[in-house]
């Protein structure tokens, strides 16, 4: 239902510029529905619901249905509302995130960095942020040696990706199989030991694999 093509080189502002100029009144009506309840977080289903609702209520809004702006909304995973602004986290393609902020009344659109989006989100709790005394924690060093998927087909299949990585590592390095050997020695099923070949004492000097 919600699919579209995106220009990798452009930001949200560039992609929706035509819609902003040609459907100004319709977009103000739609965005007003998001800001009327005040500050808060809208999930993807909330954003889609308001689009579907306004299309049902007003036939004149149907011109928005296939517009670039509504296509962008279809890829939004959440929106932060601090009137008159609506900031959106967009996922146009697997593994790709973009962030944008829209003024619901003036229809100004700005592309945001991750840091800018998060600062805007923090204002829901802390009020306007002046950039001072902001805690930032960098967890990247903890991920330095962690395997990362390089193909889009691996996205959404994290368990399968990790299983393949761990299996490959275990059978390249016999020492890493020692904990598995200890586990099989210690456990039974229906009174039978899990390790059928009890003669195996260690994988380090053995060519026997389970």
PyMOL commands that set and color helices and strands:
alter all, ss='L'
color gray80, all
select helices_A, chain A and resi 12-22+24-35+44-57+59-64+68-74+114-126+140-143+152-154+158-172+174-186
alter helices_A, ss='H'
color red, helices_A
select strands_A, chain A and resi 40-43+76-82+85-93+96-103+109-112+188-189+192-193
alter strands_A, ss='S'
color yellow, strands_A
deselect
rebuild
show_as cartoon
